[in-house]
Amino acid sequence: MKTVKIAGVPEHFNLPWHMCIENGEFNEAGIDLQWTDVPEGTGKMCQMLRDGATDIAIILTEGIIKDLTEDSHSSIVQVFVKSPLIWGIHVDGKAKYNSISDLENKIAAISRFGSGSHLMSIVNAEKNNWNINNIQFEIVNNLDGAITSLSEGKSDYFMWEKFTTKPLVDNGTFKRVGECPTPWPCFVIAVRNEFLAENENTLALILEIINTTTEEFKQIPSIDRTLATRYHQKLEDIQQWLSQTQWSQNNLDEKTFDKVQNKLSELAIISKKAAFTQIVKKI
């Protein structure tokens, strides 16, 4: 049995992985796929890949591309979710802010530098014609940290996937004042280069198993109810999320890669660009 470490956020996007693990599909193929939930998100997973704490990460596209322009420790081997991520822009439930325009030059809570919440707060600022040099950041580590930070007034707003935070909006913990979709596919599968060099056949098998599941995922009977129960969501919210979410079985194409990297460069999030072939590998 080959042990493989994999990491991802504890969100509904990753249910296909958990189903394959729980159904024993990887075990049947001789793979002990050991999943780690990472509530801190992409910045933390980049660190885990660098440190060898995980072999594979299901990770935000913009975050891993940024990290790999600085240190080519891993490779993108596939897009996992090709639809955009819809980032909700949240303030404390009792805050005086009621629109995105109220947040110009205010403090953004972020899980860590290099995370999606950090990078997308800059993308959102540019989208709204704000001076990106005036954004202030408060590191909060995870969603729980953001709740505390906003309620204590240490930060003013927090960007996170809108359906994950919907229960907090419903109960009044957060108020959502707007949304910001990513202008590219949201999740990719990144693999440590050291692991990839020695285990390409194992990785190909892992991708084959997960791709078979994601191709048929929406047709699984009562999958909406399963998701709603498992992730403590309202059924109508999950149904809306399912209708706009598309998984992928293909790798990141060069045009999309360039779009992401060019935007990161334009916003001065990265200081140098990397070649497509340096970061994206075909399996």
Backbone bond lengths (Angstrom), bond angles and torsions (degrees), N, CA, C in turn:
res aa  C-N    CA-C-N  psi(-1)  N-CA   C-N-CA  omega(-1)  CA-C   N-CA-C  phi
1 M - - - 1.463 - - 1.526 109.63 -
2 K 1.328 116.20 126.03 1.464 122.00 -179.27 1.539 108.95 -91.80
3 T 1.328 117.26 121.70 1.464 121.23 178.46 1.529 109.49 -86.21
4 V 1.338 115.30 128.52 1.464 121.91 178.66 1.524 108.11 -130.85
5 K 1.326 116.79 130.56 1.468 121.85 179.79 1.531 109.52 -97.13
6 I 1.331 115.21 132.80 1.465 120.97 -178.74 1.521 108.79 -135.21
7 A 1.329 116.75 145.92 1.461 121.19 -176.93 1.524 110.23 -134.36
8 G 1.334 115.08 149.21 1.466 120.20 177.02 1.511 110.08 -166.91
9 V 1.319 115.65 169.34 1.468 119.49 178.94 1.530 109.65 -73.66
10 P 1.342 117.12 150.46 1.473 120.44 179.69 1.532 111.02 -81.30
11 E 1.325 115.64 62.94 1.463 121.14 -176.34 1.521 110.91 -128.42
12 H 1.324 115.22 166.12 1.464 123.74 -172.88 1.528 113.53 -59.73
13 F 1.329 118.17 -26.81 1.469 121.33 177.91 1.527 111.67 -54.98
14 N 1.335 116.61 -31.88 1.463 120.83 -171.53 1.522 114.30 -95.45
15 L 1.332 117.45 7.44 1.474 118.18 178.39 1.531 112.70 -56.68
16 P 1.348 120.71 -37.23 1.472 118.66 178.35 1.526 113.08 -54.33
17 W 1.336 117.71 -38.76 1.468 120.06 177.63 1.517 111.17 -62.94
18 H 1.337 116.34 -46.13 1.467 119.83 -177.83 1.533 111.23 -64.77
19 M 1.315 116.84 -37.28 1.463 119.97 178.25 1.522 111.22 -63.42
20 C 1.338 116.24 -43.62 1.471 119.51 179.69 1.527 111.34 -65.25
21 I 1.337 116.56 -39.00 1.465 120.46 178.06 1.516 110.16 -65.85
22 E 1.348 116.44 -48.80 1.471 120.87 -176.07 1.523 112.06 -68.34
23 N 1.320 116.60 -29.81 1.466 120.20 178.43 1.524 112.84 -80.95
24 G 1.334 116.30 -4.24 1.462 120.25 176.76 1.515 115.02 78.64
25 E 1.330 117.12 16.37 1.475 119.76 -175.81 1.529 112.22 -68.18
26 F 1.313 117.27 -38.28 1.469 119.44 177.79 1.521 110.57 -71.54
27 N 1.334 116.23 -39.87 1.468 120.11 178.02 1.526 111.24 -58.62
28 E 1.328 115.68 -41.11 1.468 120.23 179.59 1.523 111.42 -61.79
29 A 1.326 116.07 -27.42 1.467 121.14 179.54 1.530 111.67 -91.54
30 G 1.352 116.32 6.56 1.458 120.22 178.06 1.515 114.02 82.17
31 I 1.357 116.09 22.22 1.467 120.74 -177.15 1.529 109.47 -120.50
32 D 1.326 115.62 124.05 1.465 121.22 173.42 1.525 107.26 -95.23
33 L 1.340 115.94 90.13 1.465 121.35 -176.49 1.524 108.25 -86.04
34 Q 1.320 116.10 112.60 1.462 122.01 -174.69 1.525 109.72 -103.57
35 W 1.340 115.25 109.91 1.462 122.08 -174.81 1.525 111.29 -88.20
36 T 1.353 116.44 137.84 1.457 122.59 172.35 1.520 109.04 -122.21
37 D 1.328 116.93 123.82 1.462 121.39 172.91 1.521 109.37 -75.21
38 V 1.331 116.17 134.51 1.466 121.05 -179.69 1.534 108.37 -125.78
39 P 1.340 116.87 87.13 1.473 119.27 -178.42 1.517 113.58 -64.78
40 E 1.348 116.96 -20.06 1.467 120.33 178.49 1.527 112.52 -70.84
41 G 1.333 117.14 -19.77 1.449 120.38 173.85 1.518 116.11 91.34
42 T 1.336 114.65 -154.44 1.464 123.00 -167.64 1.517 113.96 -63.88
43 G 1.337 118.12 -43.32 1.464 119.70 -179.31 1.513 111.92 -57.94
44 K 1.318 115.80 -42.32 1.463 121.46 178.46 1.531 110.70 -65.73
45 M 1.336 117.35 -41.09 1.464 120.29 -179.04 1.527 111.77 -67.89
46 C 1.329 116.94 -34.98 1.471 119.34 174.51 1.525 109.83 -58.80
47 Q 1.319 115.60 -43.85 1.467 120.36 178.54 1.526 110.69 -62.94
48 M 1.333 117.21 -41.35 1.466 121.28 179.56 1.527 111.50 -62.83
49 L 1.331 117.13 -39.91 1.466 120.33 176.43 1.525 110.62 -64.02
50 R 1.324 115.89 -44.67 1.473 120.05 179.97 1.519 111.32 -61.71
51 D 1.337 115.96 -39.92 1.465 121.16 -175.25 1.525 113.60 -85.58
52 G 1.333 118.07 -5.49 1.460 121.11 -177.05 1.518 113.68 76.86
53 A 1.344 116.85 16.76 1.466 120.56 178.98 1.520 111.63 -78.21
54 T 1.339 116.77 -15.48 1.457 121.27 172.08 1.523 107.85 -143.78
55 D 1.331 115.65 153.17 1.460 120.76 177.48 1.526 111.14 -92.17
56 I 1.336 114.94 -34.06 1.467 122.21 -175.66 1.521 107.60 -131.79
57 A 1.338 116.32 145.40 1.462 120.53 174.01 1.521 109.63 -135.97
58 I 1.343 115.62 137.08 1.461 121.94 172.55 1.528 104.30 -95.83
59 I 1.315 116.92 106.65 1.458 120.77 -156.26 1.530 111.31 -139.65
60 L 1.325 116.43 153.41 1.458 120.59 -179.51 1.525 111.07 -65.61
61 T 1.313 115.72 136.31 1.463 122.87 -174.17 1.523 112.09 -57.41
62 E 1.335 116.26 -50.45 1.471 119.28 -175.86 1.523 112.00 -66.51
63 G 1.337 116.59 -34.59 1.456 120.62 -178.03 1.522 112.70 -69.12
64 I 1.325 116.13 -44.12 1.472 118.10 -178.10 1.531 110.77 -73.73
65 I 1.327 118.48 -34.79 1.463 119.59 176.96 1.527 109.87 -63.30
66 K 1.327 116.98 -43.77 1.468 120.01 176.61 1.522 110.07 -56.20
67 D 1.333 116.53 -48.25 1.463 120.20 -175.80 1.526 111.75 -64.64
68 L 1.330 115.98 -38.23 1.467 119.50 -176.21 1.518 113.02 -77.47
69 T 1.324 118.82 -16.44 1.470 119.13 172.27 1.529 110.36 -72.94
70 E 1.340 115.76 -21.19 1.467 120.74 -179.48 1.525 112.15 -92.67
71 D 1.343 115.77 -31.93 1.473 120.63 -175.95 1.525 107.58 -156.43
72 S 1.330 117.11 110.27 1.472 120.19 -174.52 1.527 111.42 -82.41
73 H 1.333 115.26 63.15 1.471 121.33 -177.78 1.520 112.62 -82.22
74 S 1.341 117.60 -19.20 1.457 121.90 -173.93 1.516 110.00 -142.02
75 S 1.326 115.46 174.62 1.464 121.34 178.87 1.518 109.87 -134.45
76 I 1.325 115.53 147.90 1.468 121.54 171.35 1.518 107.50 -84.29
77 V 1.324 117.30 123.21 1.463 120.83 -176.84 1.526 112.84 -111.79
78 Q 1.342 116.56 -9.59 1.460 119.09 178.36 1.516 109.93 -172.27
79 V 1.336 116.07 151.14 1.470 121.27 164.74 1.522 106.94 -79.66
80 F 1.325 117.51 135.82 1.465 120.72 177.52 1.528 110.97 -99.05
81 V 1.328 117.62 -47.62 1.471 121.43 174.64 1.520 107.28 -123.26
82 K 1.349 116.50 118.80 1.468 119.81 -174.03 1.517 113.49 -90.61
83 S 1.328 117.55 -14.66 1.463 119.48 176.59 1.521 109.72 -78.05
84 P 1.340 117.65 161.47 1.467 120.26 179.10 1.531 111.29 -67.99
85 L 1.324 115.60 157.25 1.466 120.97 168.20 1.521 106.80 -89.79
86 I 1.315 116.20 132.24 1.467 119.94 177.65 1.528 108.01 -94.68
87 W 1.322 115.43 105.08 1.457 120.63 179.49 1.521 109.46 -83.27
88 G 1.325 117.04 122.64 1.453 120.69 171.20 1.521 109.02 -82.33
89 I 1.318 116.08 141.41 1.466 121.28 177.08 1.525 106.78 -104.63
90 H 1.335 115.44 112.12 1.461 121.10 -168.26 1.520 112.31 -114.75
91 V 1.320 115.00 145.84 1.463 122.41 170.29 1.526 107.22 -125.85
92 D 1.312 116.55 169.55 1.457 119.49 176.96 1.533 109.77 -60.15
93 G 1.319 115.52 145.89 1.465 120.29 -176.95 1.517 114.12 -56.96
94 K 1.320 117.24 -26.55 1.472 121.13 -178.21 1.533 112.45 -103.26
95 A 1.326 117.29 6.33 1.463 120.78 -176.36 1.522 111.62 -69.18
96 K 1.314 114.56 156.64 1.470 120.42 -178.91 1.530 111.65 -81.06
97 Y 1.321 117.47 -10.92 1.466 121.05 -178.04 1.529 110.48 -73.65
98 N 1.342 116.15 136.40 1.463 120.20 -178.71 1.523 113.82 -129.25
99 S 1.335 117.15 -4.54 1.461 119.90 179.97 1.521 109.03 -149.62
100 I 1.329 115.29 164.37 1.462 120.09 179.30 1.528 110.48 -60.02
101 S 1.322 116.52 -38.05 1.469 119.70 -177.41 1.522 112.51 -61.34
102 D 1.335 117.46 -24.36 1.469 120.95 178.05 1.526 112.29 -68.37
103 L 1.339 117.13 -13.98 1.468 120.71 -170.82 1.526 113.75 -100.00
104 E 1.328 117.19 2.12 1.460 119.63 178.84 1.535 110.29 -59.90
105 N 1.348 115.27 131.94 1.470 122.80 -179.68 1.527 113.84 65.70
106 K 1.326 117.30 16.67 1.466 121.71 177.53 1.531 109.69 -94.60
107 I 1.343 116.50 174.46 1.464 121.93 -174.82 1.531 110.77 -90.00
108 A 1.329 115.76 123.57 1.459 121.77 177.97 1.525 110.06 -92.91
109 A 1.318 116.89 127.02 1.466 121.38 171.01 1.530 107.56 -77.25
110 I 1.325 116.85 133.84 1.465 121.28 178.51 1.524 108.72 -135.03
111 S 1.325 116.63 151.14 1.466 118.70 -179.70 1.525 110.45 -68.26
112 R 1.329 116.60 -42.05 1.466 122.60 173.05 1.522 107.44 -170.76
113 F 1.320 117.29 165.10 1.459 119.58 176.59 1.532 109.34 -67.12
114 G 1.325 115.57 137.58 1.458 121.24 -176.40 1.515 113.26 90.34
115 S 1.322 117.05 -4.11 1.465 121.37 178.79 1.524 109.86 -81.73
116 G 1.334 116.14 167.75 1.455 120.04 176.06 1.514 111.76 -61.21
117 S 1.336 117.05 -40.07 1.466 120.19 -179.17 1.525 111.01 -63.05
118 H 1.330 117.40 -31.44 1.461 121.95 176.38 1.536 110.60 -73.92
119 L 1.332 116.72 -53.36 1.458 120.20 -175.32 1.524 111.77 -64.75
120 M 1.335 116.96 -40.44 1.459 119.53 -177.15 1.528 112.17 -74.26
121 S 1.319 118.10 -23.16 1.466 118.87 174.34 1.532 109.86 -67.26
122 I 1.328 116.69 -31.41 1.464 120.88 176.30 1.534 110.11 -74.15
123 V 1.340 116.39 -43.28 1.473 120.79 176.42 1.529 109.81 -58.77
124 N 1.330 116.68 -43.69 1.463 121.06 -179.79 1.527 111.33 -64.44
125 A 1.333 116.52 -39.57 1.470 120.28 178.97 1.529 110.45 -61.81
126 E 1.331 116.05 -45.14 1.464 119.44 179.63 1.522 110.80 -64.18
127 K 1.330 116.26 -41.09 1.470 121.86 179.55 1.529 110.90 -57.35
128 N 1.349 116.14 -33.77 1.461 121.23 -178.17 1.532 113.27 -97.63
129 N 1.351 114.79 12.77 1.473 121.63 177.19 1.524 113.11 60.68
130 W 1.334 116.37 33.92 1.461 120.87 174.00 1.525 108.95 -87.42
131 N 1.304 115.99 160.12 1.456 121.04 172.96 1.530 107.90 -78.27
132 I 1.333 115.95 110.58 1.471 118.84 -174.12 1.524 111.96 -67.25
133 N 1.330 116.76 -18.80 1.473 119.72 178.42 1.525 112.32 -72.80
134 N 1.332 116.02 -13.41 1.469 119.65 -177.98 1.528 112.95 -95.00
135 I 1.336 117.52 -1.73 1.464 118.65 179.65 1.528 109.62 -71.57
136 Q 1.319 115.15 133.75 1.466 120.56 174.24 1.529 108.28 -107.86
137 F 1.321 116.31 149.24 1.463 120.48 -176.06 1.524 110.89 -125.69
138 E 1.326 114.21 144.69 1.466 121.81 174.05 1.524 106.77 -126.60
139 I 1.339 117.43 119.67 1.469 120.65 -178.79 1.530 109.58 -78.58
140 V 1.342 116.01 125.79 1.480 120.65 -175.88 1.529 112.66 -122.37
141 N 1.335 118.13 -3.53 1.479 125.02 176.37 1.520 115.60 75.72
142 N 1.332 117.90 -49.80 1.463 119.59 -175.51 1.527 110.10 -158.37
143 L 1.317 115.18 -174.45 1.462 120.61 -176.78 1.529 111.98 -61.64
144 D 1.322 117.67 -42.40 1.467 120.65 177.92 1.524 111.11 -60.98
145 G 1.330 116.04 -39.57 1.460 120.17 178.01 1.521 111.60 -64.43
146 A 1.326 115.86 -35.64 1.469 120.04 178.72 1.521 111.22 -66.99
147 I 1.331 116.28 -40.63 1.476 120.30 178.03 1.522 109.94 -56.88
148 T 1.327 115.48 -47.29 1.469 120.61 -179.55 1.521 111.15 -64.99
149 S 1.330 116.51 -45.97 1.458 121.18 -176.67 1.527 111.89 -61.92
150 L 1.330 116.49 -44.75 1.470 119.80 179.60 1.528 111.23 -66.90
151 S 1.324 116.12 -42.08 1.472 118.86 -177.47 1.519 112.03 -67.80
152 E 1.343 116.61 -29.28 1.469 120.34 179.89 1.526 112.73 -90.75
153 G 1.339 116.78 -1.70 1.461 120.62 177.82 1.515 114.78 76.53
154 K 1.338 117.27 14.40 1.474 119.69 178.21 1.533 111.15 -76.16
155 S 1.324 116.09 -23.94 1.462 121.66 174.32 1.522 107.87 -139.48
156 D 1.329 115.46 167.04 1.465 119.62 -173.33 1.527 114.18 -108.56
157 Y 1.335 116.56 -32.51 1.469 117.83 -179.10 1.523 109.75 -149.54
158 F 1.340 114.08 161.49 1.464 121.06 -174.81 1.519 108.25 -146.04
159 M 1.338 115.98 129.46 1.462 121.14 178.82 1.524 109.65 -103.56
160 W 1.340 114.99 126.93 1.470 121.41 179.85 1.514 107.81 -153.76
161 E 1.310 117.21 160.32 1.468 121.80 -177.46 1.534 110.47 -54.20
162 K 1.335 116.27 126.81 1.470 121.45 -165.24 1.526 113.76 -65.59
163 F 1.329 118.31 -30.69 1.466 118.34 -178.43 1.529 111.02 -80.62
164 T 1.339 116.82 -31.83 1.467 119.97 175.53 1.531 110.47 -61.76
165 T 1.332 116.00 -37.65 1.466 120.46 -176.95 1.527 113.23 -91.42
166 K 1.336 117.77 -4.83 1.469 120.41 -175.70 1.524 112.94 -55.92
167 P 1.340 120.66 -42.33 1.471 119.26 177.38 1.534 112.90 -59.46
168 L 1.339 116.61 -32.00 1.468 120.19 178.82 1.523 111.17 -74.54
169 V 1.321 117.04 -28.40 1.466 121.07 173.54 1.537 109.26 -72.36
170 D 1.329 115.52 -42.32 1.468 120.13 -179.13 1.525 112.20 -62.33
171 N 1.346 117.29 -36.80 1.474 118.85 -177.04 1.530 113.32 -91.71
172 G 1.351 116.20 2.69 1.458 119.48 173.97 1.521 115.30 89.32
173 T 1.335 117.34 -0.42 1.474 119.35 177.05 1.528 110.17 -64.00
174 F 1.326 115.72 -43.79 1.458 122.80 177.37 1.521 109.72 -115.85
175 K 1.324 114.76 157.30 1.458 122.30 166.88 1.523 105.85 -121.31
176 R 1.332 117.73 127.86 1.459 120.24 178.76 1.526 108.65 -92.76
177 V 1.335 115.93 122.70 1.464 119.63 -176.83 1.525 112.28 -105.14
178 G 1.328 117.11 -4.56 1.455 120.15 178.26 1.505 111.88 177.09
179 E 1.330 115.74 -179.44 1.455 122.60 -179.65 1.524 109.57 -136.09
180 C 1.327 115.42 156.45 1.468 120.76 176.92 1.528 108.38 -145.63
181 P 1.341 118.08 100.40 1.463 119.79 178.49 1.527 111.79 -75.46
182 T 1.327 116.57 145.74 1.469 119.01 174.49 1.528 108.33 -68.85
183 P 1.336 117.18 140.05 1.470 119.55 178.95 1.532 112.34 -85.11
184 W 1.336 117.06 29.87 1.467 122.04 -177.94 1.532 108.81 -161.13
185 P 1.353 117.88 170.24 1.477 120.60 176.44 1.526 109.98 -57.96
186 C 1.333 116.93 140.44 1.469 117.48 -168.03 1.525 115.82 -86.56
187 F 1.332 118.99 -41.93 1.468 119.63 -175.67 1.522 111.30 -118.87
188 V 1.330 115.20 137.53 1.467 121.12 173.28 1.529 109.06 -124.46
189 I 1.325 115.08 166.70 1.460 121.57 175.51 1.523 107.32 -103.71
190 A 1.329 115.47 118.01 1.468 121.28 179.38 1.519 109.58 -111.66
191 V 1.317 116.07 141.99 1.465 121.89 -175.68 1.523 109.28 -130.99
192 R 1.311 115.57 135.72 1.475 121.07 176.34 1.519 109.97 -58.84
193 N 1.332 116.50 131.91 1.474 119.78 -176.70 1.524 112.76 -60.49
194 E 1.321 116.32 -36.44 1.465 119.74 179.30 1.530 110.73 -62.84
195 F 1.327 116.12 -42.26 1.467 120.64 177.38 1.528 109.92 -66.53
196 L 1.325 116.16 -44.34 1.464 121.37 -177.06 1.526 111.62 -59.91
197 A 1.315 116.76 -41.25 1.467 121.17 -177.76 1.520 112.36 -62.02
198 E 1.337 116.15 -31.05 1.471 120.39 -174.28 1.529 113.38 -102.79
199 N 1.346 117.74 -11.47 1.474 119.69 -170.27 1.524 113.49 -138.33
200 E 1.329 116.34 38.07 1.464 118.64 -175.93 1.525 112.12 -62.83
201 N 1.327 118.01 -37.64 1.466 120.36 179.19 1.527 111.51 -66.50
202 T 1.330 115.96 -39.58 1.469 120.18 177.67 1.522 110.09 -64.01
203 L 1.332 116.12 -42.94 1.463 119.91 179.21 1.526 111.09 -63.29
204 A 1.325 116.79 -41.86 1.475 120.34 178.89 1.518 110.70 -59.45
205 L 1.320 116.83 -37.76 1.461 121.84 178.72 1.535 110.98 -68.19
206 I 1.330 116.02 -41.98 1.474 120.76 177.92 1.525 110.06 -60.28
207 L 1.326 116.42 -45.36 1.466 120.33 -179.27 1.524 111.11 -65.33
208 E 1.314 116.57 -39.01 1.468 120.06 179.26 1.530 110.71 -61.71
209 I 1.326 116.77 -42.20 1.465 121.36 -178.91 1.525 110.88 -66.91
210 I 1.337 117.77 -48.05 1.470 119.93 -177.47 1.523 110.93 -68.74
211 N 1.338 117.44 -35.26 1.460 119.95 -179.11 1.524 112.06 -68.08
212 T 1.324 116.61 -35.85 1.467 119.90 176.17 1.528 110.03 -61.13
213 T 1.328 116.27 -39.66 1.472 120.53 179.96 1.521 111.82 -71.62
214 T 1.333 118.58 -45.15 1.469 119.41 -177.23 1.525 111.91 -68.66
215 E 1.323 117.93 -29.64 1.472 120.68 177.36 1.526 111.14 -61.40
216 E 1.335 116.25 -33.70 1.471 120.95 -175.24 1.528 112.83 -108.51
217 F 1.337 116.85 4.86 1.463 121.53 -168.58 1.528 112.97 -57.36
218 K 1.324 116.74 -45.66 1.469 119.61 -175.78 1.530 112.61 -70.21
219 Q 1.347 115.86 -17.14 1.473 119.07 -179.60 1.526 112.77 -90.89
220 I 1.324 117.74 -3.23 1.464 120.03 178.98 1.527 109.05 -64.38
221 P 1.322 119.00 129.16 1.461 121.05 -178.06 1.534 112.28 -55.78
222 S 1.314 115.73 131.00 1.478 123.67 176.62 1.527 113.19 58.46
223 I 1.340 117.55 28.26 1.467 119.43 -179.11 1.528 111.07 -63.37
224 D 1.342 116.29 -29.82 1.465 118.56 178.36 1.531 111.00 -65.06
225 R 1.317 116.36 -39.85 1.475 119.58 179.25 1.539 110.82 -69.87
226 T 1.315 115.35 -39.40 1.475 119.57 177.38 1.525 110.45 -59.18
227 L 1.317 116.26 -47.12 1.466 121.36 179.50 1.526 111.49 -62.89
228 A 1.327 116.39 -45.43 1.468 120.70 -177.83 1.525 110.93 -61.50
229 T 1.329 116.34 -41.88 1.468 120.36 -179.40 1.518 111.13 -69.48
230 R 1.322 115.67 -46.03 1.470 120.14 -174.18 1.526 112.40 -68.84
231 Y 1.327 116.20 -34.26 1.466 119.54 -175.45 1.532 112.60 -109.42
232 H 1.318 115.86 15.62 1.472 122.38 173.33 1.526 111.60 54.18
233 Q 1.328 114.55 49.27 1.460 121.38 -178.70 1.532 110.35 -116.88
234 K 1.326 115.32 156.52 1.459 119.71 171.97 1.526 108.66 -72.16
235 L 1.327 115.51 142.37 1.464 120.21 -176.48 1.525 111.40 -57.62
236 E 1.347 117.18 -41.65 1.470 119.22 -177.87 1.534 111.77 -66.59
237 D 1.345 116.91 -30.53 1.466 119.59 177.38 1.522 110.90 -69.68
238 I 1.325 115.80 -43.67 1.468 120.34 178.21 1.524 110.46 -63.39
239 Q 1.309 117.31 -39.97 1.468 120.15 179.70 1.526 111.02 -63.75
240 Q 1.335 116.23 -39.04 1.464 120.12 176.66 1.527 109.99 -65.32
241 W 1.339 116.34 -44.29 1.466 120.95 179.46 1.522 110.73 -61.43
242 L 1.318 117.50 -46.13 1.470 121.49 179.67 1.527 111.29 -59.35
243 S 1.335 116.50 -38.97 1.464 120.40 -176.49 1.515 112.44 -65.85
244 Q 1.337 117.64 -24.61 1.464 119.87 -176.88 1.521 113.33 -110.36
245 T 1.337 117.66 4.67 1.466 121.28 -178.04 1.525 110.16 -106.16
246 Q 1.327 115.79 131.35 1.465 121.30 179.16 1.528 109.53 -127.77
247 W 1.323 115.88 124.46 1.453 120.28 175.00 1.528 109.03 -83.22
248 S 1.316 115.73 165.02 1.460 120.23 -177.76 1.519 109.96 -130.32
249 Q 1.331 114.82 153.50 1.464 120.76 173.98 1.537 110.18 -121.46
250 N 1.332 116.14 13.97 1.465 121.51 -176.54 1.518 111.12 -118.34
251 N 1.316 115.28 164.12 1.456 118.87 179.53 1.524 110.69 -85.18
252 L 1.323 115.45 169.46 1.457 122.82 178.26 1.525 108.35 -69.65
253 D 1.334 116.49 129.01 1.469 118.93 179.24 1.527 110.25 -86.73
254 E 1.320 115.17 161.70 1.472 119.97 -173.33 1.526 112.00 -65.31
255 K 1.324 117.82 -34.82 1.465 120.82 179.94 1.528 110.98 -63.10
256 T 1.319 116.55 -43.44 1.465 120.67 179.41 1.521 110.77 -69.31
257 F 1.333 116.21 -41.65 1.463 120.56 176.36 1.525 110.71 -56.23
258 D 1.333 116.07 -46.47 1.465 120.43 179.90 1.526 111.03 -62.91
259 K 1.320 116.60 -38.96 1.468 120.68 179.78 1.527 110.45 -60.34
260 V 1.330 116.69 -46.02 1.468 120.86 179.99 1.526 110.13 -65.55
261 Q 1.331 116.10 -50.64 1.465 119.56 -175.27 1.534 111.50 -64.85
262 N 1.324 116.86 -39.23 1.465 120.00 179.38 1.524 111.65 -64.00
263 K 1.330 116.60 -38.79 1.466 120.28 178.56 1.533 110.21 -67.67
264 L 1.326 117.63 -41.92 1.465 120.94 178.16 1.528 110.72 -62.52
265 S 1.325 116.18 -38.20 1.460 120.70 178.61 1.526 110.86 -69.47
266 E 1.320 115.86 -44.14 1.472 121.78 179.88 1.526 111.41 -58.58
267 L 1.331 116.11 -35.94 1.465 120.93 -178.84 1.527 112.24 -90.05
268 A 1.335 116.26 7.35 1.476 122.40 179.48 1.524 112.58 60.31
269 I 1.344 116.29 28.02 1.463 121.32 175.64 1.528 109.58 -80.33
270 I 1.334 116.30 -30.97 1.463 120.89 173.47 1.526 108.87 -118.94
271 S 1.321 116.27 148.39 1.467 120.60 -178.01 1.525 112.19 -98.99
272 K 1.343 116.77 -15.94 1.463 120.33 178.26 1.517 109.10 -146.97
273 K 1.319 116.08 154.05 1.462 121.31 179.49 1.525 110.25 -100.57
274 A 1.324 115.00 152.99 1.458 121.40 177.76 1.532 109.08 -112.73
275 A 1.311 116.56 156.13 1.456 120.84 176.14 1.528 109.61 -71.72
276 F 1.315 116.18 146.39 1.464 122.40 177.66 1.526 110.76 -53.24
277 T 1.322 116.46 -46.28 1.465 121.12 -176.22 1.531 113.04 -69.81
278 Q 1.332 115.90 -16.56 1.463 120.31 177.23 1.525 111.89 -75.75
279 I 1.322 116.08 -29.48 1.465 121.05 -172.78 1.520 112.49 -108.58
280 V 1.329 118.36 -35.51 1.468 122.05 -176.30 1.512 109.18 -104.87
281 K 1.346 115.46 124.57 1.478 120.80 -178.37 1.535 110.13 -120.19
282 K 1.313 114.99 141.35 1.458 121.19 176.99 1.523 109.85 -90.57
283 I 1.337 116.34 132.80 1.469 121.42 179.01 1.520 109.30 -105.23
